[in-house]
Amino acid sequence: MSERPGPSLPGNSTQLAAVAVATALLFALAAWYVRPWLHGLVYVLYTTPVFVLALLVAGAIAAVGLRRAGVSATLNVLGPVVVALFVGGAMLSGLVAGATLGTQTMDDVRTVDGLDASDPENPRIVTRAVADRYASNTLNFPQYRITGSDVTVYNDTLHWSYALSPDGLYNHFTKRQHGTVMVDMTEQNTEIKTFEGDLTKGIGTAHYNNYKWALLKRGEYLVDYQDPFMVVHEGEQHIAVPYTKPNFHFAPLPHTTPEWGGVALVDSDGTITDLSPAEARESEVLGDQRLYPFDLARQRVAATKYRNGILNTFTAHEDEIEVAPVPGEGNEQPFLLRTEEGPEYVVAVEPYGEAQGLREIWTVDGRTGEYERYAPNQSLFGPRKAADYVRQAARTTDWDRFDPSEPIPVVVDDRLYWQVRVVPSDNSGISYIAFVDAQTSDVTEVETTPQVVAFMEGRQPRPGDGAGDEGAGEARRPQMIVQRVAPNGTVLSEMEVYGNESVRIQRGNATAAP
């Protein structure tokens, strides 16, 4: 005689349901608290709507498979299918998104016949790597280090800005950002400015004292915050964070493209103000600051390689461009310059492939985000070739110890030059600066800030001008001339030696360096 199953206890099922609900609530609360740590994953899923389509397709396949083939067979098929859908969908969506962004950029850009004249009062001299070295060498806070490296404006002058962040594990969890360090990029022998004062929410700190954690808790969440930069206004420190937001498109495949969303401003007391682009331009704190996201400028210009369609980038490469790679440690285009029209990002592009000629120069207004495109109607060489010409012009420079860095376009009297900084390999300073004519490849070398200003003002440099002169030298003045002399006294050849160089004489295996 079989036993009948006893009656189920209503209390047990009720308790299990209560436990399940409580567990789900706990997980939800925990996820809500740590949502800043989940932001990367959430944002990727949010901005890749093709994933939703892939899930629907995978779900339909699973439903049909379970009905016809059973669980085991369905799982064996579904795994590879899901992977293929997600990977393939993401790749196709990325291509479509790039093509859409490139089309938008080409539609928005204004083609111009020339570039804005450079502002000689704000020359860009100190490279990022050299500024990093300057800031580190003058740091006298044993519990702090410099972090971040971005461009800011202070006293109407371009500076590299850094946060004074806690150094070491213990300090990381117990201290806040202690201040701001600024390096004037317009002076070769620059003075370091330090602004002390703890920030409630800062850079390089533990999450509970961190600006990013605060933004993702109290500001916009479904946006992409870009690199922060420090702003000092009337003695008060602020952190400015430009951000982008996704723009959704549903044809021919669901995808998103980034667009400028605004600027988040974090005050020293932790107060967060979310500003639209128009509000950021009206902000007194952000007056004269660049506001447009750097990465968005580069991304949009790079996306114009799809101007003739996606297929063209895999086949003929007709009119395809690429952002020119430039020498310079820790920095890449776009570069921020001050022109007579205000702050501008500049991006030089080359033809796709091995060509190094100048195809276009794109400029982006640093405050409005307006794009302009200059396509020269004559053959000009690009920034990479400019660095090569600097090497060729200074044959006596030991290029094992020096490097050309960060070629930037400079317009003087409607003529394009590439301004190349030559720096020691250890980034201990600026050795000299070379202006390379983009049409003739003529190289003019100068050593001092007044000489740079004189060149950019259109005053032809003169030989022999010193550091205190208001003018500049057409070439650097050699500090030594080495002559090779025949036994009869005839000078066979000469070699000029400059202040940043040395002479090495070799005889057999012996080496002397006077």
DAVEN-V575582 format. One record per residue. N is the residue number from 1. RES is the residue in three letters. NEAR is the number of other C-alpha atoms within 12 Angstrom. D_LAST is the distance of its C-alpha to the last C-alpha in Angstrom with 1 decimal. Layout:
n	res	near	d_last
N	RES	NEAR	D_LAST
N	RES	NEAR	D_LAST
This chain:
n	res	near	d_last
1	MET	3	112.2
2	SER	4	108.8
3	GLU	5	107.4
4	ARG	7	106.8
5	PRO	7	103.4
6	GLY	6	103.7
7	PRO	8	103.3
8	SER	10	99.7
9	LEU	11	98.8
10	PRO	10	97.9
11	GLY	11	95.9
12	ASN	12	93.5
13	SER	12	92.5
14	THR	13	92.3
15	GLN	13	90.0
16	LEU	14	87.7
17	ALA	14	87.5
18	ALA	14	86.7
19	VAL	14	83.9
20	ALA	14	82.5
21	VAL	14	82.6
22	ALA	14	81.0
23	THR	14	78.2
24	ALA	14	77.6
25	LEU	14	77.5
26	LEU	14	75.0
27	PHE	15	72.7
28	ALA	14	73.1
29	LEU	13	72.3
30	ALA	15	69.2
31	ALA	16	68.0
32	TRP	17	68.6
33	TYR	20	66.6
34	VAL	19	63.6
35	ARG	26	63.8
36	PRO	31	60.3
37	TRP	20	59.1
38	LEU	20	61.4
39	HIS	27	60.3
40	GLY	19	58.1
41	LEU	15	60.9
42	VAL	19	63.6
43	TYR	25	61.6
44	VAL	22	60.9
45	LEU	23	64.6
46	TYR	25	65.6
47	THR	32	63.4
48	THR	35	64.4
49	PRO	32	68.1
50	VAL	34	68.3
51	PHE	31	68.2
52	VAL	24	71.7
53	LEU	23	73.0
54	ALA	28	71.6
55	LEU	23	73.4
56	LEU	17	76.6
57	VAL	21	76.4
58	ALA	26	75.6
59	GLY	21	78.5
60	ALA	18	80.9
61	ILE	26	79.8
62	ALA	26	80.3
63	ALA	18	83.7
64	VAL	19	84.9
65	GLY	20	83.5
66	LEU	19	85.0
67	ARG	14	88.4
68	ARG	13	88.3
69	ALA	17	86.1
70	GLY	16	85.8
71	VAL	16	83.0
72	SER	15	81.2
73	ALA	17	81.1
74	THR	24	80.1
75	LEU	21	77.2
76	ASN	17	75.9
77	VAL	21	75.9
78	LEU	28	74.9
79	GLY	18	71.6
80	PRO	16	69.9
81	VAL	23	71.7
82	VAL	28	70.4
83	VAL	17	66.8
84	ALA	20	67.1
85	LEU	26	68.6
86	PHE	27	66.0
87	VAL	18	62.9
88	GLY	18	64.4
89	GLY	28	65.7
90	ALA	29	62.4
91	MET	19	60.6
92	LEU	24	63.2
93	SER	33	63.4
94	GLY	28	59.6
95	LEU	28	59.8
96	VAL	30	62.7
97	ALA	39	61.1
98	GLY	30	58.0
99	ALA	35	60.2
100	THR	35	62.2
101	LEU	37	59.2
102	GLY	33	57.7
103	THR	25	61.1
104	GLN	23	61.3
105	THR	35	57.9
106	MET	26	58.6
107	ASP	18	61.9
108	ASP	19	60.3
109	VAL	25	57.4
110	ARG	19	57.6
111	THR	21	56.0
112	VAL	18	54.2
113	ASP	17	52.9
114	GLY	26	49.7
115	LEU	33	47.5
116	ASP	33	47.7
117	ALA	29	45.1
118	SER	38	42.3
119	ASP	31	42.4
120	PRO	30	39.4
121	GLU	26	40.1
122	ASN	34	39.4
123	PRO	41	36.4
124	ARG	43	35.3
125	ILE	50	31.6
126	VAL	45	30.9
127	THR	51	31.4
128	ARG	39	33.4
129	ALA	36	30.7
130	VAL	39	28.5
131	ALA	44	31.6
132	ASP	37	32.4
133	ARG	29	29.1
134	TYR	33	29.6
135	ALA	39	33.1
136	SER	28	32.3
137	ASN	20	29.4
138	THR	21	31.8
139	LEU	27	34.9
140	ASN	16	36.4
141	PHE	22	39.7
142	PRO	16	39.7
143	GLN	21	42.8
144	TYR	33	41.8
145	ARG	32	39.3
146	ILE	38	38.9
147	THR	32	40.8
148	GLY	31	41.5
149	SER	32	39.5
150	ASP	41	41.5
151	VAL	44	41.8
152	THR	42	44.0
153	VAL	35	44.7
154	TYR	34	44.5
155	ASN	19	45.3
156	ASP	22	45.6
157	THR	28	41.9
158	LEU	36	40.6
159	HIS	44	39.1
160	TRP	44	38.2
161	SER	42	40.6
162	TYR	47	40.7
163	ALA	48	43.3
164	LEU	40	42.8
165	SER	39	44.5
166	PRO	32	45.4
167	ASP	26	42.8
168	GLY	17	44.2
169	LEU	15	47.6
170	TYR	14	49.5
171	ASN	21	48.3
172	HIS	26	48.8
173	PHE	19	52.6
174	THR	21	53.0
175	LYS	31	51.0
176	ARG	36	50.9
177	GLN	46	48.3
178	HIS	37	47.0
179	GLY	40	45.8
180	THR	46	43.6
181	VAL	46	39.9
182	MET	45	38.9
183	VAL	46	35.6
184	ASP	38	35.8
185	MET	41	34.7
186	THR	35	34.8
187	GLU	32	31.9
188	GLN	35	28.3
189	ASN	24	27.7
190	THR	27	31.0
191	GLU	21	33.2
192	ILE	28	34.9
193	LYS	25	38.6
194	THR	29	40.6
195	PHE	28	44.4
196	GLU	24	46.1
197	GLY	26	49.6
198	ASP	28	51.1
199	LEU	34	52.5
200	THR	30	55.8
201	LYS	36	54.8
202	GLY	48	51.1
203	ILE	46	48.3
204	GLY	35	47.1
205	THR	36	49.9
206	ALA	27	52.8
207	HIS	28	55.5
208	TYR	27	57.9
209	ASN	30	55.3
210	ASN	33	53.8
211	TYR	42	54.3
212	LYS	39	54.9
213	TRP	32	57.6
214	ALA	35	59.3
215	LEU	40	59.1
216	LEU	30	60.7
217	LYS	23	63.3
218	ARG	21	64.3
219	GLY	28	63.0
220	GLU	31	63.3
221	TYR	30	63.2
222	LEU	29	63.5
223	VAL	34	60.4
224	ASP	38	56.7
225	TYR	40	54.5
226	GLN	30	51.1
227	ASP	30	47.9
228	PRO	38	48.4
229	PHE	41	46.5
230	MET	47	46.6
231	VAL	43	48.3
232	VAL	38	48.4
233	HIS	26	51.4
234	GLU	14	52.6
235	GLY	18	50.8
236	GLU	22	52.4
237	GLN	40	50.5
238	HIS	41	51.9
239	ILE	48	51.1
240	ALA	47	51.8
241	VAL	46	52.5
242	PRO	42	53.5
243	TYR	37	55.7
244	THR	35	57.5
245	LYS	27	60.9
246	PRO	28	62.6
247	ASN	24	64.8
248	PHE	23	67.5
249	HIS	22	68.6
250	PHE	20	71.3
251	ALA	14	71.3
252	PRO	16	70.6
253	LEU	26	69.4
254	PRO	28	69.1
255	HIS	35	65.5
256	THR	34	63.7
257	THR	37	61.0
258	PRO	36	58.9
259	GLU	28	59.4
260	TRP	37	58.1
261	GLY	33	60.3
262	GLY	36	58.9
263	VAL	43	56.7
264	ALA	46	57.3
265	LEU	42	56.3
266	VAL	39	56.0
267	ASP	32	56.2
268	SER	34	54.7
269	ASP	23	58.2
270	GLY	30	58.5
271	THR	23	60.8
272	ILE	29	60.6
273	THR	28	61.4
274	ASP	30	61.8
275	LEU	27	61.3
276	SER	26	62.2
277	PRO	29	59.9
278	ALA	19	62.0
279	GLU	22	62.2
280	ALA	32	58.4
281	ARG	24	57.9
282	GLU	18	60.4
283	SER	25	58.8
284	GLU	15	57.5
285	VAL	33	55.0
286	LEU	39	53.6
287	GLY	26	53.5
288	ASP	30	50.6
289	GLN	43	49.5
290	ARG	44	49.1
291	LEU	51	52.1
292	TYR	43	52.2
293	PRO	44	51.0
294	PHE	39	47.6
295	ASP	28	48.7
296	LEU	37	51.9
297	ALA	42	50.1
298	ARG	36	48.0
299	GLN	28	51.0
300	ARG	41	53.3
301	VAL	44	50.9
302	ALA	36	50.1
303	ALA	35	53.9
304	THR	39	54.5
305	LYS	38	53.5
306	TYR	35	57.2
307	ARG	29	58.3
308	ASN	23	60.1
309	GLY	26	61.4
310	ILE	28	60.4
311	LEU	17	61.4
312	ASN	18	59.0
313	THR	24	56.0
314	PHE	15	57.0
315	THR	14	58.1
316	ALA	15	57.3
317	HIS	20	54.6
318	GLU	19	55.9
319	ASP	22	54.1
320	GLU	31	52.6
321	ILE	35	49.5
322	GLU	37	46.9
323	VAL	36	44.6
324	ALA	38	41.2
325	PRO	32	38.6
326	VAL	34	35.5
327	PRO	29	32.0
328	GLY	31	31.4
329	GLU	26	31.5
330	GLY	19	34.9
331	ASN	24	36.5
332	GLU	28	38.7
333	GLN	37	41.1
334	PRO	38	43.0
335	PHE	37	40.7
336	LEU	47	42.3
337	LEU	45	41.7
338	ARG	42	43.4
339	THR	30	45.2
340	GLU	21	47.6
341	GLU	19	50.3
342	GLY	28	49.0
343	PRO	38	47.1
344	GLU	40	46.9
345	TYR	43	45.7
346	VAL	41	44.2
347	VAL	45	44.3
348	ALA	44	43.1
349	VAL	42	44.9
350	GLU	36	44.4
351	PRO	28	47.0
352	TYR	29	47.7
353	GLY	20	45.8
354	GLU	13	42.7
355	ALA	21	42.9
356	GLN	28	40.2
357	GLY	30	42.0
358	LEU	36	43.1
359	ARG	31	46.8
360	GLU	42	47.5
361	ILE	46	46.2
362	TRP	47	48.4
363	THR	44	48.5
364	VAL	45	50.4
365	ASP	37	51.5
366	GLY	39	50.1
367	ARG	36	53.4
368	THR	29	56.2
369	GLY	34	54.9
370	GLU	27	55.9
371	TYR	32	54.2
372	GLU	32	53.2
373	ARG	32	52.0
374	TYR	28	50.1
375	ALA	26	50.3
376	PRO	27	48.6
377	ASN	13	50.7
378	GLN	16	47.8
379	SER	18	45.1
380	LEU	32	42.1
381	PHE	36	39.4
382	GLY	41	38.9
383	PRO	48	36.2
384	ARG	36	34.8
385	LYS	31	34.3
386	ALA	43	32.7
387	ALA	40	29.9
388	ASP	30	29.5
389	TYR	31	29.3
390	VAL	37	26.6
391	ARG	28	24.5
392	GLN	20	25.4
393	ALA	22	24.6
394	ALA	32	21.0
395	ARG	17	19.9
396	THR	27	16.2
397	THR	28	16.7
398	ASP	24	16.0
399	TRP	22	19.7
400	ASP	14	19.3
401	ARG	19	18.1
402	PHE	30	20.2
403	ASP	37	23.9
404	PRO	43	26.4
405	SER	42	29.2
406	GLU	42	32.8
407	PRO	47	33.6
408	ILE	48	36.5
409	PRO	52	38.8
410	VAL	45	38.8
411	VAL	31	41.5
412	VAL	32	40.8
413	ASP	20	43.7
414	ASP	19	45.3
415	ARG	25	42.3
416	LEU	36	40.7
417	TYR	37	36.9
418	TRP	45	35.0
419	GLN	43	32.7
420	VAL	46	29.9
421	ARG	46	27.6
422	VAL	45	24.1
423	VAL	38	23.2
424	PRO	28	20.6
425	SER	22	22.2
426	ASP	20	22.9
427	ASN	30	24.7
428	SER	26	23.0
429	GLY	34	23.6
430	ILE	40	23.9
431	SER	37	20.8
432	TYR	39	22.9
433	ILE	45	26.4
434	ALA	48	27.6
435	PHE	45	31.2
436	VAL	42	32.4
437	ASP	33	35.7
438	ALA	37	38.0
439	GLN	24	39.8
440	THR	19	37.3
441	SER	27	34.1
442	ASP	24	32.3
443	VAL	29	29.3
444	THR	38	28.6
445	GLU	39	25.6
446	VAL	43	25.8
447	GLU	45	23.9
448	THR	37	26.4
449	THR	37	30.0
450	PRO	32	31.5
451	GLN	41	30.1
452	VAL	46	31.6
453	VAL	36	34.9
454	ALA	29	34.9
455	PHE	40	34.4
456	MET	38	37.2
457	GLU	27	39.4
458	GLY	23	39.3
459	ARG	20	37.5
460	GLN	24	35.2
461	PRO	31	31.6
462	ARG	22	30.2
463	PRO	20	26.7
464	GLY	21	24.9
465	ASP	26	27.0
466	GLY	23	25.2
467	ALA	22	26.0
468	GLY	14	29.0
469	ASP	20	30.6
470	GLU	22	33.6
471	GLY	28	32.7
472	ALA	34	29.8
473	GLY	33	27.6
474	GLU	27	28.5
475	ALA	31	24.9
476	ARG	33	21.9
477	ARG	27	20.2
478	PRO	26	16.7
479	GLN	16	14.1
480	MET	18	12.2
481	ILE	19	13.8
482	VAL	20	12.3
483	GLN	16	15.1
484	ARG	16	16.2
485	VAL	13	18.4
486	ALA	10	21.4
487	PRO	8	22.5
488	ASN	8	25.1
489	GLY	10	22.6
490	THR	11	23.6
491	VAL	14	21.1
492	LEU	13	21.5
493	SER	13	19.7
494	GLU	15	17.5
495	MET	22	15.5
496	GLU	24	15.4
497	VAL	23	12.7
498	TYR	26	14.4
499	GLY	18	13.9
500	ASN	27	14.4
501	GLU	27	11.9
502	SER	22	8.2
503	VAL	23	6.9
504	ARG	15	7.2
505	ILE	14	8.1
506	GLN	11	11.2
507	ARG	9	13.5
508	GLY	7	16.6
509	ASN	7	16.2
510	ALA	9	12.9
511	THR	11	9.8
512	ALA	12	6.2
513	ALA	11	3.8
514	PRO	9	0.0
